[in-house]
Amino acid sequence: MKFFGLTAVEDVIESFDLSNKNGMKLTVINYGATVVSLKMPLKTGEVIDVVLGFDNLEAYLKSFHLKSPPYFGATVGRFAGRINNRLFNLNGKPFLLNKNNNNHSLHGGIENFSQKIWIVENINEGENPSITLSYLSPDEEENYPGDLSVKLTYILSEENELIIEYQASSSEDTIVNLTHHSYFNLDGHKSDILKQELMVNSKKILETTNENIPTGKFLDISDSSFDFSNPKKCPSEIDTTFVFENNEEFAASLFSKNNMLKMTVYTDQPGIHIYVGGNCFNIIKGKENVDYHSLSGICFETQNFPDAPNHKHFPSPVLKKGEIYHHKTIYKFQSF
């Protein structure tokens, strides 16, 4: 445990390191339950940091004031993605959320989970080391109903997996859609992602408006530019939700020929939102004084579909009082 910084009201933020027996190292802070770095040993003996992030808390706080906040490594909630016109109905009652993206609510609103101080519940430093953090979101926070109690565990397995397990319960019926927002780069966080190969195990995407709101239609992507069923170079621009029909297999993968490093994503969620970006607009420096740009990293946001409360044929995002929300995602790394 190390001191990482002070918030504006002088709350102490700390960083926590986990290492497995292979030399893989994860650093997490209790601000936003955020992954700051993920260091991978290569077969060459070199160690590279495969996620974007900042060296200090001040930069994380500042990043939420950028014209497009990057959410580096953050835990996103209560609801990942956009909710159209910030409005949804639950049990016949309308809920008007705070808007923070045009007229829409994005990633949980203005002061979302990514900007909250989480409580460190438990740290296990043995085999398959882990850290569990929790956050209690009070009723009406960002205008969501119910006291939502969230627990999140990061596990660093001895098989070089970063496993993320979420659990949540609510004092009344509410909606929940949690995700993880690391920007990965298998050539290291100082590089761009254009030479890396992307695969997505999906044949459909959500059709969206020009403000990235789902229309409710699923588009077949066979043989289109969105078809990543065979490895293709990372696109320079993508901000798209892919739909899964078979969750037994892998969701997506990324491969760097340069470092002979592969990351495979597994999830129990119905979709994955893939986004290329990381731009800090030359306003904030990234780790090691790096200038992050629009091709610095790629996100694999495993989640339910954006705007799911407003589409009856989408998987339901409703968490009923007394029930438990579960979500598990694995990022598995292999060095060749």
Residue frames as qw, qx, qy, qz and C-alpha x, y, z in Angstrom:
[[0.000, 0.889, 0.458, 0.000, 0.00, 0.00, 0.00],
 [0.435, -0.032, 0.032, 0.899, 1.37, 3.40, -1.01],
 [0.111, 0.696, 0.280, -0.652, 0.15, 6.98, -0.84],
 [0.469, 0.389, 0.591, 0.529, -1.15, 8.03, -4.28],
 [0.075, 0.339, 0.168, 0.923, -2.62, 11.48, -3.68],
 [0.066, 0.384, 0.607, -0.692, -5.20, 13.69, -2.00],
 [0.147, 0.662, 0.651, 0.341, -8.62, 14.62, -3.36],
 [0.033, 0.607, 0.084, 0.790, -9.86, 18.24, -3.34],
 [0.590, -0.678, -0.006, -0.438, -11.36, 17.63, 0.12],
 [0.023, -0.642, 0.716, -0.274, -8.14, 15.93, 1.26],
 [0.949, -0.111, 0.217, -0.202, -9.31, 12.34, 1.25],
 [0.248, -0.571, 0.745, 0.240, -6.28, 10.04, 1.01],
 [0.890, 0.364, -0.110, -0.251, -6.08, 7.84, -2.08],
 [0.485, -0.532, 0.685, 0.113, -3.77, 4.83, -1.94],
 [0.665, 0.437, -0.518, -0.314, -2.34, 2.41, -4.46],
 [0.785, -0.274, 0.529, -0.167, -2.10, -1.35, -4.01],
 [0.348, 0.538, -0.708, -0.298, 0.22, -3.76, -5.83],
 [0.905, -0.063, 0.379, -0.183, -0.47, -7.43, -6.58],
 [0.254, 0.599, -0.710, -0.270, 2.11, -9.77, -8.16],
 [0.981, -0.010, 0.041, -0.191, 1.85, -13.38, -9.27],
 [0.773, -0.394, 0.408, 0.285, 4.68, -15.93, -9.38],
 [0.715, 0.416, 0.352, 0.439, 5.41, -15.19, -13.03],
 [0.360, -0.206, 0.037, 0.909, 6.23, -11.53, -12.40],
 [0.043, -0.602, -0.514, -0.609, 2.93, -10.11, -13.68],
 [0.228, -0.268, -0.484, 0.801, 2.11, -7.03, -11.60],
 [0.089, -0.714, -0.555, -0.418, -1.17, -5.14, -11.12],
 [0.168, -0.108, -0.375, 0.905, -1.51, -1.71, -9.51],
 [0.187, -0.674, -0.642, -0.314, -4.97, -0.55, -8.37],
 [0.034, 0.141, -0.346, 0.927, -6.07, 2.65, -6.61],
 [0.014, 0.473, 0.822, -0.317, -9.17, 3.07, -4.46],
 [0.270, 0.503, 0.016, -0.821, -10.26, 6.11, -6.50],
 [0.663, 0.398, -0.271, -0.573, -12.72, 4.65, -9.02],
 [0.851, -0.140, 0.506, 0.004, -11.42, 1.14, -8.18],
 [0.533, 0.800, -0.200, -0.188, -9.04, 1.98, -11.02],
 [0.899, -0.019, 0.200, 0.389, -6.31, -0.13, -12.64],
 [0.048, -0.916, 0.230, 0.325, -3.29, 2.16, -12.93],
 [0.256, 0.619, -0.699, -0.251, -0.85, -0.31, -14.46],
 [0.957, -0.007, 0.257, -0.133, -0.62, -3.93, -15.58],
 [0.062, 0.740, -0.642, -0.193, 2.95, -5.08, -16.15],
 [0.975, 0.157, 0.095, -0.124, 3.62, -8.18, -18.21],
 [0.395, -0.560, 0.649, 0.329, 6.93, -10.07, -18.41],
 [0.740, 0.541, -0.240, -0.320, 7.78, -11.11, -21.99],
 [0.983, 0.017, 0.040, 0.180, 9.74, -14.17, -23.11],
 [0.538, 0.638, -0.204, 0.511, 12.62, -11.78, -23.91],
 [0.540, -0.256, -0.469, 0.650, 12.86, -10.84, -20.23],
 [0.012, -0.236, -0.030, -0.971, 11.51, -7.35, -20.88],
 [0.011, -0.529, -0.759, 0.380, 8.56, -6.15, -18.77],
 [0.003, -0.259, -0.332, -0.907, 5.95, -3.90, -20.42],
 [0.226, 0.331, 0.551, -0.732, 3.00, -1.95, -19.06],
 [0.104, 0.260, 0.820, 0.500, -0.02, -2.91, -21.19],
 [0.044, -0.796, -0.604, -0.022, -2.57, -0.33, -19.95],
 [0.176, 0.583, 0.012, 0.793, -2.79, 3.45, -20.16],
 [0.516, -0.711, -0.446, 0.170, -2.91, 5.51, -16.98],
 [0.046, 0.886, -0.152, 0.436, -1.51, 8.37, -14.95],
 [0.549, 0.188, -0.601, 0.549, 1.32, 8.63, -12.42],
 [0.066, -0.049, -0.544, 0.835, -0.64, 10.70, -9.91],
 [0.095, 0.579, 0.767, -0.257, -4.15, 11.33, -8.61],
 [0.092, 0.609, 0.035, -0.787, -4.20, 14.94, -9.78],
 [0.130, 0.225, -0.684, -0.681, -4.08, 13.75, -13.41],
 [0.051, -0.344, -0.933, -0.089, -6.98, 11.31, -12.85],
 [0.043, 0.657, 0.516, -0.548, -9.08, 14.08, -11.27],
 [0.086, 0.545, -0.246, -0.797, -8.20, 16.47, -14.11],
 [0.051, -0.027, 0.861, 0.505, -8.99, 13.88, -16.80],
 [0.117, 0.561, 0.812, -0.109, -12.71, 14.02, -15.98],
 [0.125, 0.790, 0.162, -0.578, -12.72, 17.65, -17.14],
 [0.182, -0.207, 0.665, 0.694, -11.34, 16.85, -20.60],
 [0.523, 0.220, -0.177, -0.804, -13.83, 17.32, -23.45],
 [0.869, 0.026, -0.405, -0.284, -13.92, 13.52, -23.75],
 [0.494, -0.612, 0.566, -0.249, -12.93, 11.97, -20.39],
 [0.474, 0.385, -0.772, -0.176, -10.90, 8.79, -21.02],
 [0.863, -0.335, 0.119, -0.359, -11.93, 6.79, -17.89],
 [0.450, 0.506, -0.728, 0.105, -8.47, 5.13, -17.84],
 [0.344, 0.117, -0.888, 0.282, -8.70, 1.81, -16.01],
 [0.344, -0.166, 0.390, -0.837, -11.84, 2.85, -14.15],
 [0.073, 0.329, 0.936, -0.106, -14.80, 0.87, -12.88],
 [0.203, -0.120, -0.300, -0.924, -17.86, 2.23, -14.66],
 [0.187, -0.479, -0.856, 0.049, -21.35, 2.40, -13.12],
 [0.632, 0.051, 0.677, -0.373, -24.16, 2.47, -12.29],
 [0.769, 0.491, 0.399, -0.098, -24.82, 2.10, -15.97],
 [0.416, -0.318, 0.541, 0.658, -22.09, 1.66, -18.58],
 [0.224, 0.333, 0.667, 0.628, -22.75, 3.25, -21.96],
 [0.151, -0.091, -0.056, -0.983, -25.42, 5.77, -22.86],
 [0.139, 0.521, 0.806, -0.243, -29.04, 6.07, -21.77],
 [0.170, 0.450, 0.496, 0.722, -31.05, 7.91, -24.41],
 [0.201, -0.660, -0.157, -0.707, -32.23, 11.38, -23.33],
 [0.069, 0.287, -0.708, 0.642, -31.17, 10.30, -19.80],
 [0.640, -0.116, 0.197, -0.734, -34.63, 8.79, -19.28],
 [0.330, 0.009, -0.932, -0.147, -35.84, 5.30, -18.44],
 [0.680, -0.344, -0.019, -0.647, -38.98, 3.77, -16.93],
 [0.277, 0.124, -0.921, 0.245, -38.99, 1.19, -14.18],
 [0.068, -0.400, -0.855, 0.324, -42.13, -0.36, -12.67],
 [0.082, 0.778, 0.575, 0.240, -44.21, 2.27, -14.50],
 [0.266, -0.903, -0.095, 0.323, -42.28, 5.19, -13.04],
 [0.595, 0.718, -0.080, 0.353, -40.02, 7.52, -15.08],
 [0.640, -0.599, 0.048, 0.479, -36.47, 8.28, -13.89],
 [0.426, 0.879, -0.046, 0.208, -34.63, 11.30, -15.29],
 [0.816, -0.250, -0.039, 0.520, -30.87, 10.89, -14.84],
 [0.159, -0.822, 0.174, 0.519, -28.19, 13.58, -14.87],
 [0.768, 0.624, 0.088, 0.116, -26.94, 14.35, -18.38],
 [0.424, -0.715, 0.386, 0.399, -23.23, 14.39, -19.18],
 [0.358, -0.091, 0.721, 0.586, -23.07, 13.51, -22.89],
 [0.169, -0.277, -0.502, -0.802, -25.15, 15.77, -25.14],
 [0.575, -0.353, 0.049, -0.736, -28.66, 15.22, -23.74],
 [0.868, -0.072, -0.481, -0.101, -27.80, 11.68, -22.62],
 [0.614, -0.674, 0.392, -0.126, -26.46, 10.01, -19.50],
 [0.720, 0.474, -0.500, 0.086, -23.12, 8.29, -20.10],
 [0.572, 0.202, -0.677, 0.416, -21.33, 5.76, -17.84],
 [0.465, -0.464, -0.665, 0.355, -23.51, 6.52, -14.82],
 [0.105, -0.943, -0.303, -0.093, -23.67, 10.31, -14.92],
 [0.140, 0.906, -0.216, 0.337, -21.70, 13.33, -13.75],
 [0.230, -0.617, 0.680, -0.323, -20.21, 11.95, -10.51],
 [0.908, 0.053, -0.309, -0.276, -20.20, 8.27, -11.44],
 [0.922, -0.373, 0.053, 0.086, -18.51, 5.23, -9.85],
 [0.758, 0.373, -0.085, 0.529, -15.25, 6.05, -11.67],
 [0.129, 0.625, -0.213, 0.740, -14.92, 9.16, -9.47],
 [0.706, -0.624, -0.037, -0.332, -15.87, 7.64, -6.12],
 [0.016, -0.555, 0.776, -0.300, -13.63, 6.53, -3.29],
 [0.849, -0.101, -0.464, -0.232, -14.00, 2.78, -2.85],
 [0.592, -0.620, 0.449, -0.253, -13.37, 0.90, 0.40],
 [0.448, 0.390, -0.805, -0.009, -10.68, -1.79, 0.34],
 [0.843, -0.341, 0.023, -0.416, -12.38, -4.79, 1.94],
 [0.895, -0.267, 0.345, 0.092, -9.73, -7.46, 1.56],
 [0.378, 0.738, -0.541, -0.141, -6.27, -8.14, 0.09],
 [0.950, -0.156, 0.268, 0.039, -4.96, -11.65, -0.49],
 [0.124, 0.827, -0.514, -0.194, -1.24, -11.80, -1.25],
 [0.654, -0.230, 0.718, 0.062, -0.85, -15.57, -1.57],
 [0.278, 0.082, 0.811, 0.508, -1.35, -17.68, -4.67],
 [0.039, 0.609, 0.623, 0.489, -3.75, -16.01, -7.14],
 [0.186, -0.267, -0.384, 0.864, -3.48, -12.69, -5.27],
 [0.028, -0.661, -0.616, -0.427, -6.58, -10.49, -5.15],
 [0.034, -0.090, -0.334, 0.938, -8.02, -7.24, -3.91],
 [0.072, -0.630, -0.755, -0.169, -11.71, -6.65, -3.12],
 [0.028, -0.009, -0.130, 0.991, -13.16, -3.14, -3.09],
 [0.004, 0.610, 0.792, -0.028, -16.69, -1.98, -2.29],
 [0.033, -0.075, -0.041, -0.996, -18.86, 1.05, -2.86],
 [0.091, 0.566, 0.774, -0.269, -22.32, 1.91, -1.53],
 [0.015, 0.222, 0.358, 0.907, -24.22, 4.09, -3.99],
 [0.174, 0.295, 0.633, -0.694, -27.03, 5.80, -2.09],
 [0.283, 0.650, 0.705, 0.030, -30.62, 5.99, -3.28],
 [0.240, 0.940, 0.229, -0.085, -31.10, 8.82, -5.81],
 [0.389, -0.560, 0.416, 0.601, -27.37, 9.19, -6.53],
 [0.019, -0.172, 0.627, 0.760, -27.36, 10.53, -10.12],
 [0.611, 0.090, 0.026, -0.786, -31.17, 9.99, -9.78],
 [0.511, 0.066, -0.839, -0.174, -30.96, 6.18, -9.80],
 [0.725, -0.480, -0.023, -0.493, -33.35, 4.35, -7.45],
 [0.950, -0.254, -0.180, 0.035, -32.22, 2.22, -4.50],
 [0.350, -0.768, 0.534, 0.046, -29.16, 1.92, -2.27],
 [0.894, 0.376, -0.243, -0.007, -26.83, -0.11, -4.47],
 [0.581, -0.654, 0.479, 0.076, -24.11, -2.09, -2.73],
 [0.770, 0.577, -0.274, -0.023, -21.28, -3.09, -5.09],
 [0.656, -0.552, 0.475, 0.196, -18.33, -5.40, -4.53],
 [0.676, 0.685, -0.266, -0.046, -15.53, -5.80, -7.03],
 [0.748, -0.471, 0.415, 0.215, -12.62, -8.24, -6.89],
 [0.503, 0.728, -0.454, -0.107, -9.50, -8.11, -9.04],
 [0.880, -0.289, 0.367, 0.087, -7.68, -11.45, -9.15],
 [0.296, 0.727, -0.586, -0.201, -4.24, -11.97, -10.67],
 [0.982, -0.072, 0.126, -0.123, -4.12, -15.68, -11.47],
 [0.525, -0.500, 0.602, 0.333, -0.99, -17.80, -11.77],
 [0.616, 0.366, 0.610, 0.338, -2.07, -18.40, -15.41],
 [0.210, -0.130, 0.193, 0.949, -1.48, -14.66, -16.13],
 [0.085, -0.633, -0.644, -0.421, -5.16, -13.74, -16.09],
 [0.103, -0.038, 0.319, -0.941, -6.64, -10.54, -14.78],
 [0.217, -0.464, -0.844, -0.157, -10.01, -11.74, -13.48],
 [0.171, -0.137, 0.196, -0.956, -12.66, -9.16, -12.56],
 [0.248, -0.431, -0.867, -0.044, -15.69, -10.27, -10.56],
 [0.210, -0.248, 0.089, -0.942, -18.56, -7.91, -9.74],
 [0.240, -0.454, -0.854, 0.085, -21.45, -8.41, -7.34],
 [0.123, -0.175, 0.094, -0.972, -24.25, -5.99, -6.49],
 [0.162, -0.531, -0.830, 0.059, -27.51, -5.84, -4.57],
 [0.062, -0.347, -0.102, -0.930, -30.08, -3.10, -4.13],
 [0.134, 0.187, 0.685, -0.691, -32.55, -1.95, -1.47],
 [0.579, 0.527, 0.376, -0.496, -35.16, -1.53, -4.23],
 [0.748, 0.439, 0.428, 0.254, -35.56, -2.38, -7.91],
 [0.044, -0.822, 0.257, 0.506, -32.96, -0.54, -9.99],
 [0.830, 0.551, -0.061, 0.056, -30.89, -0.88, -13.16],
 [0.519, -0.669, 0.458, 0.271, -27.23, -1.97, -13.21],
 [0.843, 0.505, 0.001, 0.184, -24.60, -2.34, -15.92],
 [0.447, -0.792, 0.333, 0.250, -21.00, -2.37, -14.69],
 [0.851, 0.469, -0.047, 0.232, -17.85, -2.54, -16.80],
 [0.630, -0.524, 0.181, 0.543, -14.09, -2.10, -16.76],
 [0.417, 0.904, 0.082, -0.042, -12.51, 0.69, -18.80],
 [0.536, -0.522, 0.433, 0.503, -8.81, -0.10, -19.25],
 [0.584, 0.754, -0.216, -0.210, -7.20, 0.93, -22.53],
 [0.857, -0.232, 0.389, 0.245, -4.92, -1.94, -23.55],
 [0.480, 0.798, -0.346, -0.114, -1.80, -1.73, -25.69],
 [0.966, -0.169, 0.144, 0.136, 0.27, -4.89, -26.06],
 [0.654, 0.498, -0.118, 0.558, 3.17, -2.92, -27.54],
 [0.429, -0.256, -0.386, 0.775, 3.32, -0.96, -24.28],
 [0.020, 0.828, 0.487, -0.277, 1.47, 2.17, -23.20],
 [0.146, -0.631, 0.216, 0.730, 3.89, 4.50, -25.07],
 [0.208, -0.019, 0.779, 0.591, 2.97, 3.01, -28.45],
 [0.574, 0.165, -0.068, -0.799, -0.05, 3.04, -30.77],
 [0.667, 0.009, 0.702, -0.250, -2.31, 0.04, -31.44],
 [0.617, 0.557, -0.173, -0.529, -2.43, 0.06, -35.25],
 [0.379, 0.439, -0.798, -0.162, -0.10, -2.92, -35.85],
 [0.295, -0.093, 0.874, -0.374, -1.88, -5.16, -33.33],
 [0.325, -0.112, -0.787, -0.512, -4.38, -7.76, -34.53],
 [0.464, -0.030, 0.434, -0.771, -7.96, -7.77, -33.28],
 [0.276, -0.185, -0.891, -0.309, -10.44, -10.65, -33.25],
 [0.446, -0.049, 0.387, -0.805, -14.06, -10.40, -32.06],
 [0.033, 0.115, 0.989, 0.086, -16.16, -13.54, -31.74],
 [0.320, 0.530, 0.490, -0.613, -19.37, -11.91, -32.95],
 [0.289, 0.308, 0.704, 0.572, -21.49, -11.72, -36.08],
 [0.062, -0.813, -0.493, -0.305, -23.68, -8.80, -35.00],
 [0.253, -0.008, -0.294, 0.922, -23.37, -5.24, -33.73],
 [0.066, 0.719, 0.565, -0.399, -25.89, -2.76, -32.37],
 [0.281, 0.597, 0.338, 0.671, -27.00, -0.18, -34.92],
 [0.297, -0.575, -0.370, 0.667, -26.66, 3.32, -33.45],
 [0.223, 0.945, 0.236, 0.040, -27.58, 6.91, -34.22],
 [0.505, 0.625, -0.194, 0.563, -24.95, 9.56, -34.89],
 [0.295, -0.709, 0.376, -0.518, -24.96, 10.22, -31.11],
 [0.284, 0.265, -0.905, 0.173, -24.16, 6.54, -30.49],
 [0.570, -0.041, 0.510, -0.643, -27.61, 5.65, -29.14],
 [0.197, 0.055, 0.958, 0.200, -28.82, 2.14, -30.08],
 [0.452, 0.014, -0.315, -0.834, -31.79, 2.16, -32.48],
 [0.760, -0.058, 0.475, -0.440, -32.82, -1.31, -31.27],
 [0.871, 0.437, -0.153, -0.164, -31.69, -3.04, -34.48],
 [0.686, -0.417, 0.527, 0.279, -28.98, -5.68, -34.71],
 [0.514, 0.731, -0.322, -0.315, -26.79, -5.49, -37.81],
 [0.959, 0.027, 0.201, 0.196, -25.23, -8.56, -39.43],
 [0.067, -0.883, 0.374, 0.277, -21.53, -7.80, -39.90],
 [0.830, 0.014, 0.491, 0.265, -20.46, -10.85, -41.91],
 [0.624, 0.319, 0.358, 0.616, -17.86, -9.80, -44.51],
 [0.041, 0.959, 0.144, 0.240, -18.17, -6.13, -43.49],
 [0.308, 0.631, -0.420, 0.575, -15.48, -3.83, -42.08],
 [0.515, -0.544, 0.383, -0.540, -16.80, -4.75, -38.60],
 [0.985, -0.032, -0.132, -0.103, -16.21, -8.47, -39.16],
 [0.008, -0.716, 0.669, -0.198, -13.25, -9.42, -36.95],
 [0.958, -0.144, 0.153, -0.195, -13.99, -13.16, -36.91],
 [0.865, 0.181, -0.050, 0.466, -10.52, -13.52, -38.45],
 [0.480, -0.571, -0.066, 0.663, -7.58, -11.45, -37.17],
 [0.383, 0.764, 0.224, 0.469, -7.39, -7.95, -38.67],
 [0.361, 0.164, -0.260, 0.880, -5.33, -4.91, -37.82],
 [0.095, -0.588, -0.566, 0.570, -6.91, -2.70, -35.15],
 [0.235, 0.773, 0.416, 0.416, -9.08, -0.02, -36.73],
 [0.284, 0.193, -0.197, 0.918, -8.07, 3.61, -36.21],
 [0.364, -0.136, 0.177, -0.904, -11.63, 4.44, -35.18],
 [0.470, -0.283, -0.803, -0.231, -14.24, 2.25, -33.52],
 [0.239, -0.112, 0.508, -0.820, -16.89, 2.88, -30.85],
 [0.643, 0.015, -0.525, -0.558, -19.16, -0.13, -31.28],
 [0.610, -0.237, 0.624, -0.427, -21.09, -2.71, -29.25],
 [0.415, 0.205, -0.834, -0.299, -20.66, -6.30, -30.48],
 [0.787, -0.201, 0.142, -0.566, -23.36, -8.85, -29.62],
 [0.007, -0.311, 0.950, -0.034, -22.60, -12.37, -28.35],
 [0.815, -0.063, -0.211, -0.535, -24.76, -15.38, -29.03],
 [0.921, -0.078, -0.358, 0.131, -22.34, -17.94, -27.61],
 [0.248, -0.874, 0.315, -0.275, -20.71, -16.92, -24.36],
 [0.945, -0.266, 0.146, 0.120, -18.94, -20.25, -23.92],
 [0.768, 0.307, 0.064, 0.559, -16.14, -19.23, -26.23],
 [0.394, -0.266, -0.084, 0.876, -13.80, -16.26, -26.08],
 [0.196, 0.854, 0.361, -0.320, -15.25, -12.78, -26.64],
 [0.413, 0.898, -0.141, 0.060, -12.31, -11.02, -28.28],
 [0.820, -0.297, 0.109, 0.477, -8.54, -11.12, -28.57],
 [0.190, 0.957, -0.215, -0.053, -5.63, -8.79, -29.27],
 [0.913, -0.082, 0.156, 0.369, -2.21, -9.90, -30.52],
 [0.037, 0.925, -0.316, -0.210, 1.09, -8.06, -30.82],
 [0.913, 0.327, -0.091, 0.227, 3.53, -9.63, -33.29],
 [0.210, 0.787, -0.371, 0.445, 6.11, -7.14, -32.10],
 [0.307, -0.531, 0.633, -0.473, 6.08, -8.46, -28.50],
 [0.481, -0.006, -0.864, -0.148, 4.61, -11.90, -29.30],
 [0.105, 0.106, 0.703, -0.696, 1.98, -11.20, -26.67],
 [0.310, -0.356, -0.681, -0.559, -1.68, -12.16, -26.85],
 [0.247, 0.038, 0.575, -0.779, -4.62, -11.08, -24.70],
 [0.279, -0.299, -0.813, -0.414, -7.88, -13.04, -24.83],
 [0.335, -0.142, 0.316, -0.876, -11.10, -11.70, -23.29],
 [0.291, -0.297, -0.903, -0.108, -13.74, -14.01, -21.78],
 [0.241, -0.089, 0.309, -0.916, -17.02, -12.80, -20.30],
 [0.092, 0.389, 0.909, -0.117, -20.50, -13.86, -19.18],
 [0.207, 0.547, 0.196, -0.787, -21.99, -10.58, -20.46],
 [0.648, 0.555, 0.521, -0.036, -24.17, -10.31, -23.61],
 [0.501, 0.839, 0.060, 0.204, -21.98, -7.71, -25.30],
 [0.632, -0.346, 0.048, 0.692, -18.61, -6.06, -25.56],
 [0.243, 0.963, 0.094, -0.060, -18.14, -2.41, -26.41],
 [0.753, -0.034, 0.167, 0.636, -14.88, -1.86, -28.29],
 [0.073, 0.993, 0.083, -0.027, -13.41, 1.60, -28.37],
 [0.718, 0.157, -0.023, 0.677, -10.09, 2.91, -29.69],
 [0.038, -0.922, -0.074, -0.378, -8.84, 6.10, -28.06],
 [0.726, -0.392, -0.245, 0.510, -7.09, 7.53, -25.04],
 [0.348, 0.589, 0.070, 0.726, -6.58, 11.09, -26.25],
 [0.417, -0.644, -0.384, 0.514, -5.53, 13.53, -23.52],
 [0.271, 0.903, 0.259, 0.211, -5.34, 16.42, -26.03],
 [0.537, 0.369, -0.250, 0.716, -1.81, 17.40, -24.94],
 [0.359, -0.744, 0.027, -0.563, -3.39, 18.77, -21.75],
 [0.727, -0.547, 0.371, -0.185, -2.46, 15.98, -19.31],
 [0.288, 0.538, -0.790, -0.060, 0.64, 13.78, -19.47],
 [0.932, -0.140, -0.261, -0.207, 0.22, 10.02, -19.17],
 [0.841, -0.473, 0.181, 0.189, 2.48, 7.70, -17.20],
 [0.698, -0.175, 0.315, 0.619, 6.20, 8.29, -17.72],
 [0.006, 0.608, -0.108, -0.786, 5.41, 11.68, -19.29],
 [0.273, 0.182, 0.802, 0.499, 3.78, 10.11, -22.37],
 [0.370, 0.251, -0.036, -0.894, 1.39, 12.11, -24.55],
 [0.396, 0.269, 0.877, -0.032, -1.60, 9.84, -25.14],
 [0.247, 0.240, -0.371, -0.862, -3.44, 10.30, -28.42],
 [0.750, 0.141, 0.065, -0.643, -6.49, 8.90, -30.23],
 [0.842, 0.255, -0.459, -0.126, -4.66, 5.64, -31.15],
 [0.063, -0.595, 0.699, -0.392, -3.01, 4.98, -27.79],
 [0.217, -0.091, 0.922, -0.308, -5.19, 2.12, -26.60],
 [0.496, -0.155, -0.626, -0.581, -8.18, -0.12, -27.14],
 [0.440, -0.176, 0.573, -0.669, -10.97, -0.80, -24.63],
 [0.400, -0.135, -0.868, -0.261, -12.84, -4.08, -24.27],
 [0.345, -0.156, 0.415, -0.827, -15.86, -3.05, -22.18],
 [0.263, -0.201, -0.934, -0.133, -17.74, -6.26, -21.40],
 [0.226, 0.138, 0.408, -0.874, -21.30, -5.33, -20.46],
 [0.377, 0.592, 0.700, -0.133, -25.01, -5.37, -21.15],
 [0.374, 0.512, 0.426, 0.646, -26.12, -3.24, -24.09],
 [0.054, -0.086, -0.144, 0.984, -26.18, 0.57, -23.84],
 [0.439, -0.018, -0.080, -0.895, -29.69, 2.00, -23.40],
 [0.225, -0.095, -0.968, -0.064, -30.96, -1.47, -22.44],
 [0.148, 0.351, 0.686, -0.620, -33.74, -0.10, -20.16],
 [0.403, 0.497, 0.027, -0.768, -35.38, 1.48, -23.23],
 [0.523, 0.305, -0.651, -0.458, -35.42, -1.64, -25.43],
 [0.815, -0.223, 0.314, -0.434, -37.63, -4.52, -24.26],
 [0.962, 0.249, -0.112, -0.012, -35.90, -7.04, -26.54],
 [0.312, 0.630, -0.597, 0.386, -32.44, -6.27, -25.07],
 [0.594, -0.190, -0.711, 0.325, -31.27, -8.33, -22.08],
 [0.378, -0.854, -0.271, -0.232, -32.90, -6.83, -19.00],
 [0.365, 0.427, -0.454, 0.692, -30.64, -4.57, -16.90],
 [0.548, -0.618, -0.002, -0.564, -33.12, -4.60, -13.99],
 [0.351, 0.114, -0.818, 0.441, -31.77, -5.73, -10.64],
 [0.559, -0.591, -0.391, -0.431, -34.69, -6.54, -8.40],
 [0.376, -0.632, 0.449, -0.507, -34.65, -5.96, -4.67],
 [0.817, -0.290, 0.452, -0.211, -33.28, -9.07, -2.94],
 [0.924, 0.346, 0.075, 0.146, -31.55, -10.41, -6.06],
 [0.524, -0.605, 0.350, 0.487, -27.80, -10.42, -6.79],
 [0.574, 0.791, -0.179, -0.119, -26.10, -8.98, -9.88],
 [0.751, -0.343, 0.439, 0.355, -23.09, -11.06, -11.02],
 [0.585, 0.795, -0.152, -0.039, -20.60, -10.27, -13.74],
 [0.712, -0.451, 0.419, 0.340, -17.27, -11.97, -14.45],
 [0.607, 0.780, -0.151, -0.009, -14.69, -11.01, -17.08],
 [0.788, -0.371, 0.311, 0.380, -11.23, -12.45, -17.69],
 [0.416, 0.851, -0.309, -0.082, -8.32, -10.86, -19.58],
 [0.910, -0.229, 0.282, 0.200, -5.86, -13.72, -20.21],
 [0.194, 0.868, -0.416, -0.188, -2.30, -13.01, -21.35],
 [0.942, -0.006, 0.259, 0.213, 0.02, -15.38, -23.21],
 [0.002, 0.838, -0.448, -0.312, 3.63, -14.67, -24.14],
 [0.948, 0.288, 0.128, 0.043, 5.09, -16.62, -27.09]]
